[in-house]
Amino acid sequence: MTENNTSWTSWWTLLKRECLRFVQVPITTVVPALTTVLFYFMIFGLVIGSRIDQIQGIEYIAFIVPGLLVQNVLNGSYSNPSGSLFMSRQHANIEDFLLAPINYMPFTLAYVLAGVFRGATLGIGTLVIAAFMTNITIHSYTVFMAFLILISATFACFGLIVGLWAQDHQQLNIFTNFLVTPLTFLGGVFYSLDMVNPTLRFITQLNPIYYMVAGVRYGMIGFEETPLWIGLTFLSVLTVALFGLAYYLVRIGYHLRS
């Protein structure tokens, strides 16, 4: 077996390991996220939604499905590589992977793809729950899949970088608690731009997560509030940039080698 084949065999082994690490413990990696989104559907979709008129002919609970799906996808994609790398570094078993015959690119790709898989799993789970609440439709499969793949890849790369950088649990969670979560709530998940005042509208339009939600919302229900090319271009550039940075950090052994 050639060195290249050995490296990619090691990659496949690492990829399976990173996928199984959350599949085998769904009670802590999947169930909490889906339980949270269920409560969102019940409170915002059924209780508050019953008091909100339709948004351009779209039932309110159907309107918020894309945003809640994005929220679960990005959180899952981020959590898998960040948590795995952080724990491997803390317990010093990352050295086992560094000694394995695997190149830097397959190593980076394995963590990113596992993050994408976890994000996709939570996205599918969100759709299943939503199907019991409202009619689920896909207006454009191409747009829907393009945005979901880019969103999950972006946050998987981001999670890998944070997993390498973080020195404690506080640093590991600082981005989700103080950046991603606030941006999600101000990203048009629960409202359209014509429902809010000019100040909040301006803040929302500066929020990158808004364009992710808007893209998935168009892909699902055909509601186009902002040009799709903005979100697609932004996510494409960000994904390439973050993957490049993650690969570079792995290559130089940033916080990997003592």
Residue, then its C-alpha position, 0 to 999 in steps of 0.5 A: m500500500t502506498e503512502n498516499n493510500t495509507s494516509w487516506t485510509s487513516w483519514w477514513t478511520l478518523l472520519k468514522r471516529e469523529c462521526l461515531r463520537f456523537v452518533q453513539v451518545p445522542i442523548t447528549t449530542v442530538v436530543p438536547a438540540l432537538t428538544t430546544v427546537l421543539f420548545y421554540f416551535m411550541i412557544f413561537g410557532l404555536v402560541i405567539g404565531s397564533r397572534i401574528d398574521q401571515i407573512q406575505g401569505i406564509e403561515y408564521i410557523a412555516f416562516i420560522v422553520p428555516g431559521l430554526l433549522v439554520q440555528n441547529v445546523l450551525n451549532g451542530s457543525y461548530s460543536n463537533p470539531s471544536g469539542s472533539l479537538f479541545m478534549s483530545r488536546q486536554h486528555a493528550n490523546i491527540e498525540d495518537f493521531l499525530l503519530a498516525p500516517i495521515n497528512y494534514m489535509p485529510f486530518t483537517l478534512a475529517y474533522v470538517l466533514a464530521g462537523v458537517f455530518r452532525g449539522a446535517t443530522l440536526g437539520i434533518g431532525t429539525l425538519v422531522i419535528a417541523a413536519f408535525m407542526t406544519n407542512i414542510t416544502i422545498h421550493s428550490y432543492t438547489v438553493f436549499m442544499a447549497f446554503l446548508i452545505l456552505i453553512s455547515a462547512t463554514f461553522a465546522c471550519f470555525g469550530l475546528i479553529v476554536g478547538l485548536w485555540a481554546q485553552d479552557h471550556q470558557q474560551l470554547n463556549i465564548f463564541t457561541n454564547f456571546l457571538v453566535t447566539p445573539l447574532t442568531f436571534l437578530g438574524g431574522v429567524f423570528y421576523s421579517l424586515d418589514m415587521v421591525n423598526p428601521t434601527l433593527r432592520f439596519i442591524t439585521q442587514l449587517n448580520p451575516i447570519y441573516y443572509m444564511v437564514a434568508g437563503v435557506r428560507y428562499g430554498m424552502i418556502g420561496f420567500e426572497e427578502t434579499p438577493l441570494w447572491i449576497g449570502l452565497t458569495f459571502l459563505s463561499v468566500l468565508t468557507v474557503a478562508l476558514f478552511g485555509l486557516a484551519y489547514y494552516l493551523v493544523r500544518i504548523g501544529y498550532h496547540l497540537r504539539s507540546 
